[in-house]
Amino acid sequence: MLHLRRFARPSTLALAILLGMQGGAWAQQPPAEAAAVPGSKAPLPLDELRTFAEVLDRIKAAYVEPVDDKTLLENAIKGMLSNLDPHSAYLEPDAFAELQESTSGEFGGLGIEVGMEDGFIKVVSPIDDTPASKAGIEAGDLIVKIDGQPTKGLSMMDAIAKMRGKPGSTISLTLVREGGQPFDVKLTRAVIKVRSVKSLILEPGYGYLRITQFQVNSGEEVGKALARLKKDNGGKKLNGLVLDLRNNPGGVLQAAVEISDHFLTEGLIVYTKGRIANSELRFNADAGDASEGVPLVVLINGGSASASEIVAGALQDHKRGVVMGTDSFGKGSVQTVLPLNNDRALKLTTALYYTPNGRSIQAQGIEPDIKVERAKLTREQAAEGLREADLAGHLGNGNGGPDRPTSTQIASDSPRPQDDDYQLGQALNLLKGLNLTRGQ
């Protein structure tokens, strides 16, 4: 097995974050000589090939309308790929070009990642600050119609093509949420500019780092964000950090490795196993620690897929942080883009990835250490009784401390993310508790 510390920087084919292509951990394309599969020199299945040729001939001769050879053969190729797994696909020139362009973090569409479920298009996650997220589309929603046309039976690529369009044009999606009644959402297509890394100080000493996608430069951006958080904390080391991977559909495998490496000083991050020679890879952490060992809580949910699960799984196995939230999506496969002639390509599942402890996440997902469901916060305005400081003639504190009568209010200058995000609030509370027990 080839043992590597890290890849070279991925090529521009590495990431497929299109309007709705399912998130993935993307490997570089292998050299042509490495793409041969063991046993590929087995005798050709002559009987099946004869049947294929006969079917082709019968369709050409008897179908109600003429069909050219090119259309029939391309449909046959699509059929081969579509029956392998939900993430393998035949990319025609337009789709291949979109895949190449998407690595820049700017693309046209609605801003949703989708997969397949029971023949329907399922939302894996909406992307932050896009038409989809602003319209309230949620992970797990089923898209049952696109502009009134049923999606049942549509291929992934066909559905994506229907949802794509000129920025400024409108589209109507019919959604079903958690087995409820269908409802329509109207959206306006836009150029999606994805900022993959966001950071801020939640409270003095406590930072928040959100990764919305794993793009080619996300590892570098996380390093800059960690340095910026320390600067915003007055140059002092943070007391705690929340790493938010919720609704992150994945992206570049190398970015997941680099981001994990920012929090680990040694050991295995992830390894992959497949059939082609260079699909068996291992990635280990460097000695440096950009996070300075800060106490860490990692937030995940059902929209956290693929590369997100690599990071969460690595940090969980190394006990580097507490994973909190709900079970992740469970996409533990790696897709490789294999260019063909005529500007076409195969997007082919070539390997499964495993966490440092040897766990395959495929179809299972990451189970959080502490399960916290999404919830909506409501605050009760309960009338307080009198306190000692409210009583006339009460004694002073004795140590010179100020009185704290009932009327004392601690007002927040502005709304904070943790005030309306229950899972984030719980993560912050956990970090504070950890610091108390550690005497910080």
C-alpha positions in Angstrom: 0.0 0.0 0.0 1.3 3.4 -0.9 2.0 5.5 2.2 1.7 9.3 1.6 1.6 12.1 4.1 -0.5 14.2 1.7 -1.4 14.7 -1.9 0.0 17.4 -4.1 -2.6 20.2 -4.6 -5.6 18.7 -6.4 -6.2 19.4 -10.0 -9.1 21.6 -11.2 -11.1 18.4 -11.7 -11.1 17.6 -8.1 -14.3 19.1 -6.8 -17.8 18.6 -8.0 -19.9 21.1 -6.2 -22.4 22.0 -8.9 -26.0 23.2 -8.5 -27.1 19.8 -7.2 -24.4 17.2 -7.7 -24.0 15.2 -4.6 -21.1 16.1 -2.4 -18.1 13.9 -2.4 -14.5 13.3 -1.3 -12.7 13.8 -4.6 -9.4 12.2 -5.6 -7.1 13.3 -8.4 -7.5 11.4 -11.6 -5.1 8.5 -11.7 -2.5 8.0 -14.5 -3.8 5.9 -17.4 -1.6 3.0 -16.5 -2.9 3.0 -12.9 -6.5 2.9 -14.0 -6.4 -0.7 -15.1 -8.5 -2.9 -12.9 -7.1 -6.3 -11.8 -8.6 -9.0 -13.9 -9.6 -6.6 -16.7 -8.0 -9.0 -19.3 -10.8 -11.6 -18.7 -12.4 -13.0 -21.8 -15.1 -10.7 -23.4 -18.7 -11.8 -22.6 -19.5 -12.6 -26.2 -23.0 -13.8 -25.6 -23.9 -10.5 -23.8 -22.2 -8.5 -26.5 -24.2 -10.3 -29.2 -27.4 -9.5 -27.3 -26.4 -5.8 -27.0 -25.7 -5.6 -30.7 -29.1 -7.4 -31.4 -31.0 -4.9 -29.2 -29.3 -2.0 -30.8 -30.2 -3.3 -34.3 -33.8 -4.0 -33.2 -34.3 -0.5 -31.8 -32.9 1.1 -35.0 -35.1 -1.0 -37.2 -38.4 -1.0 -35.2 -38.6 2.0 -32.9 -41.5 4.3 -33.8 -39.1 7.2 -34.5 -35.6 7.0 -36.0 -32.8 7.1 -33.4 -29.1 7.6 -34.4 -26.3 5.4 -33.3 -24.6 8.1 -31.2 -27.8 8.7 -29.1 -28.3 5.0 -28.5 -24.7 4.4 -27.5 -24.5 7.4 -25.2 -27.7 6.3 -23.5 -26.2 2.8 -23.1 -23.1 4.3 -21.4 -25.3 6.4 -19.1 -27.2 3.2 -18.2 -24.0 1.4 -17.3 -23.0 4.2 -14.9 -26.4 4.9 -13.4 -26.7 1.3 -12.2 -23.4 1.2 -10.3 -24.1 3.6 -7.4 -25.7 7.1 -7.0 -22.4 8.9 -7.3 -21.0 7.5 -10.5 -21.9 9.3 -13.7 -21.1 9.8 -17.4 -20.3 13.5 -17.9 -21.1 14.9 -21.3 -19.1 18.0 -22.4 -21.4 20.6 -20.7 -21.4 18.6 -17.4 -17.7 18.0 -17.6 -17.0 21.7 -18.2 -19.3 22.7 -15.2 -17.3 20.2 -13.0 -14.0 21.9 -14.0 -15.4 25.4 -13.4 -16.9 24.5 -10.0 -13.6 24.3 -8.2 -13.3 28.1 -8.2 -16.1 28.3 -5.6 -18.3 30.3 -8.0 -21.0 28.8 -10.2 -24.5 29.3 -11.4 -27.6 27.7 -9.9 -29.7 27.5 -6.8 -27.2 26.5 -4.1 -28.2 23.0 -3.2 -26.5 19.7 -3.0 -28.7 16.7 -3.9 -28.6 12.9 -3.9 -31.1 10.2 -4.9 -33.6 8.4 -2.7 -36.2 6.0 -4.0 -36.0 7.5 -7.5 -36.6 11.1 -6.2 -34.1 13.9 -5.9 -33.2 14.5 -2.2 -31.6 17.6 -0.8 -28.4 16.7 1.0 -27.8 20.2 2.1 -28.5 23.8 1.1 -25.4 26.0 0.8 -25.2 29.1 3.0 -26.2 32.5 1.6 -27.7 31.1 -1.6 -31.3 31.2 -3.0 -32.0 27.7 -1.7 -30.9 28.5 1.9 -32.8 31.9 1.9 -35.9 30.1 0.7 -35.8 27.8 3.7 -35.0 24.6 1.8 -33.7 22.0 4.3 -31.5 18.9 4.3 -33.7 15.9 3.7 -36.4 17.6 1.6 -37.5 15.6 -1.4 -37.8 17.4 -4.7 -40.8 15.7 -6.3 -41.4 18.2 -9.1 -39.3 20.8 -11.0 -41.5 23.5 -12.7 -44.5 21.2 -12.4 -42.7 18.2 -14.0 -42.3 15.0 -11.8 -38.7 14.1 -10.9 -39.5 10.4 -10.5 -37.4 8.5 -12.9 -35.1 11.4 -13.8 -31.4 10.8 -13.6 -29.3 12.9 -11.3 -27.7 14.7 -14.3 -31.0 15.4 -16.0 -32.4 16.8 -12.7 -29.4 19.1 -12.3 -29.7 20.2 -15.9 -33.4 21.2 -15.3 -32.5 23.2 -12.2 -29.6 25.0 -13.8 -30.4 28.1 -15.8 -29.5 31.7 -16.5 -29.0 33.8 -13.3 -32.2 35.9 -12.7 -34.5 33.3 -14.2 -37.1 31.7 -11.9 -37.9 28.1 -11.1 -40.5 26.4 -9.0 -39.6 23.3 -6.9 -42.3 21.1 -5.3 -40.9 19.7 -2.0 -42.0 17.0 0.5 -40.6 17.4 4.0 -40.6 14.5 6.5 -43.5 12.7 4.9 -45.8 15.8 4.9 -47.9 17.4 2.2 -46.1 18.7 -1.0 -45.5 22.4 -1.1 -44.1 24.8 -3.7 -41.0 27.0 -3.4 -40.2 29.6 -6.0 -36.6 30.6 -6.4 -34.6 32.9 -8.6 -31.4 31.4 -10.0 -28.2 33.3 -9.2 -24.5 33.1 -9.6 -23.4 31.2 -6.5 -20.3 32.6 -4.9 -19.4 30.3 -2.1 -17.3 31.5 0.8 -16.2 28.2 2.2 -14.8 29.3 5.6 -16.3 31.8 8.0 -15.2 32.7 11.6 -16.1 34.9 14.5 -15.7 35.3 18.2 -18.9 34.1 20.0 -17.8 35.4 23.4 -14.5 36.5 24.8 -12.2 33.5 24.6 -14.5 31.3 22.5 -14.3 31.1 18.7 -16.6 29.8 15.9 -15.3 28.3 12.7 -17.8 27.3 10.0 -16.8 25.4 6.8 -19.6 25.3 4.2 -17.8 23.2 1.6 -14.3 21.7 1.1 -12.8 23.6 -1.8 -9.3 23.5 -3.2 -8.1 26.4 -0.9 -10.2 25.6 2.2 -7.3 24.2 4.1 -5.3 27.4 3.7 -8.4 29.5 4.5 -8.9 27.6 7.8 -5.3 28.3 8.8 -5.9 32.0 8.2 -9.2 31.9 10.1 -7.5 30.3 13.2 -4.8 33.0 13.2 -7.6 35.7 12.8 -9.6 34.3 15.7 -6.5 34.5 17.9 -5.9 38.1 16.9 -9.6 39.0 17.5 -9.2 37.4 21.0 -6.6 40.0 21.9 -3.7 37.8 20.7 -4.5 35.3 23.4 -5.0 31.6 22.9 -8.7 30.7 22.7 -10.4 28.9 25.6 -12.5 26.9 23.2 -13.6 26.6 19.5 -16.7 25.3 17.8 -16.0 23.7 14.4 -19.3 23.8 12.5 -19.6 21.2 9.7 -23.4 21.1 9.6 -25.0 21.0 6.2 -21.5 20.7 4.6 -21.9 18.3 1.7 -18.2 17.6 1.2 -15.8 18.4 -1.6 -12.0 18.0 -2.1 -10.4 15.1 -0.2 -7.2 17.0 0.1 -8.9 19.9 1.8 -10.4 17.5 4.4 -6.9 16.2 5.1 -5.4 19.7 5.4 -8.1 20.9 7.8 -7.8 17.8 10.0 -4.1 18.4 10.1 -4.6 21.9 11.6 -6.0 20.2 14.7 -3.8 17.1 14.9 0.0 16.7 15.6 0.5 13.1 14.7 -1.2 9.9 13.5 -3.4 8.8 10.7 -6.1 11.1 9.4 -7.8 8.9 6.8 -7.0 6.1 4.4 -8.7 4.8 1.3 -9.1 1.4 -0.2 -10.1 0.5 -3.7 -9.2 -1.8 -6.6 -7.0 0.4 -8.8 -3.3 0.8 -7.7 -3.3 4.4 -6.6 -6.7 4.3 -4.9 -5.0 2.9 -1.7 -3.7 5.9 0.1 -2.9 7.0 3.6 -2.7 10.5 5.0 -0.9 11.4 8.2 -0.8 14.6 10.3 2.2 16.9 10.5 3.7 17.8 13.8 2.5 21.4 13.7 -0.8 22.4 15.4 -2.3 25.6 14.1 -5.1 25.3 16.6 -2.7 25.3 19.6 -4.6 22.4 21.1 -7.7 24.5 21.8 -10.6 22.6 23.3 -12.8 21.7 20.4 -16.5 20.8 19.7 -17.4 19.6 16.2 -21.0 20.1 15.1 -22.5 17.7 12.5 -25.9 16.8 11.2 -27.6 14.8 8.5 -26.3 17.3 5.9 -22.7 16.6 6.9 -21.4 14.4 4.1 -18.2 12.8 2.8 -15.2 15.2 3.4 -17.1 16.5 6.5 -17.2 13.0 7.8 -13.5 12.5 7.2 -12.7 15.5 9.4 -15.3 14.6 12.1 -14.2 10.9 12.1 -10.5 11.7 12.4 -11.0 14.2 15.2 -13.3 11.8 17.0 -11.0 8.8 16.7 -8.0 10.8 18.0 -10.2 12.2 20.8 -9.2 15.6 19.7 -12.6 17.1 20.0 -16.2 16.2 21.1 -18.5 15.5 18.2 -22.0 16.9 18.8 -25.2 17.1 16.9 -27.0 14.3 15.0 -25.9 11.4 12.8 -24.1 12.5 9.6 -25.1 11.6 6.0 -23.0 8.4 5.6 -21.2 9.0 2.3 -17.9 7.2 2.6 -16.8 6.8 -1.0 -14.3 8.6 -3.2 -15.0 9.6 -6.8 -12.3 9.9 -9.4 -12.8 12.0 -12.6 -11.5 10.0 -15.6 -11.3 12.2 -18.7 -12.4 10.5 -22.0 -12.0 11.7 -25.6 -14.3 14.3 -27.1 -14.4 16.4 -23.9 -16.3 13.8 -21.9 -15.4 12.1 -18.7 -16.4 9.4 -16.2 -17.1 10.3 -12.6 -16.4 6.9 -11.1 -16.5 5.6 -7.5 -13.0 4.1 -7.1 -12.5 3.7 -3.3 -14.0 3.8 0.2 -12.5 5.9 2.9 -11.8 4.8 6.5 -11.3 6.7 9.7 -8.0 6.2 11.7 -9.6 3.4 13.7 -10.7 1.6 10.6 -14.3 2.6 10.5 -16.1 2.7 7.1 -18.7 5.5 7.2 -20.4 4.3 4.0 -24.2 4.1 4.6 -23.7 4.5 8.4 -22.3 8.0 9.0 -20.6 9.4 12.0 -22.5 9.0 15.3 -21.9 12.1 17.5 -20.4 11.7 21.0 -23.3 13.8 22.4 -26.5 13.8 20.5 -28.2 17.2 20.3 -31.3 17.6 18.1 -32.0 20.8 16.3 -34.5 22.8 18.4 -36.1 26.3 18.5 -35.4 28.4 21.6 -38.2 30.2 23.3 -37.6 32.4 26.4 -40.1 32.6 29.2 -40.7 36.0 30.8 -41.1 34.7 34.3 -41.7 37.3 37.0 -38.9 37.0 39.7 -39.6 37.3 43.4 -37.7 39.7 45.6 -34.0 39.1 46.3 -32.0 40.2 49.4 -30.6 43.2 47.5 -34.2 44.5 46.9 -34.9 44.7 50.7 -34.7 48.1 52.4 -31.8 48.3 54.8 -30.1 45.2 53.5 -26.5 44.6 54.5 -23.7 45.2 52.0 -21.7 42.5 50.4 -18.9 42.6 52.9 -16.2 42.1 50.3 -17.0 45.3 48.5 -19.0 43.7 45.7 -21.9 45.6 44.1 -25.5 44.8 45.0 -27.5 42.8 42.4 -31.2 43.5 42.8 -33.9 41.9 40.7 -34.0 44.8 38.3 -30.3 44.2 37.2 -30.3 43.2 33.6 -27.4 41.9 31.6 -28.2 43.2 28.1 -26.6 41.9 25.0 -25.4 44.6 22.6 -26.6 42.7 19.5 -28.0 39.2 18.7 -25.4 36.5 18.9 -25.5 33.3 16.7 -25.7 31.1 19.8 -28.8 32.8 21.0 -31.0 31.4 18.3 -29.0 28.2 17.4 -29.7 25.6 20.1 -27.0 23.2 19.0 -24.4 25.9 18.8 -25.4 27.2 22.3 -25.0 23.7 23.7 -21.6 23.4 22.1 -20.5 26.7 23.7 -21.8 25.6 27.1 -19.9 22.3 26.8 -16.7 24.2 26.1 -17.2 26.4 29.1 -17.8 23.4 31.3 -14.6 21.7 30.0 -12.7 24.9 30.9 -14.2 24.9 34.4 -13.1 21.4 35.1 -9.7 22.0 33.7 -9.2 25.0 36.0 -8.9 27.6 33.2 
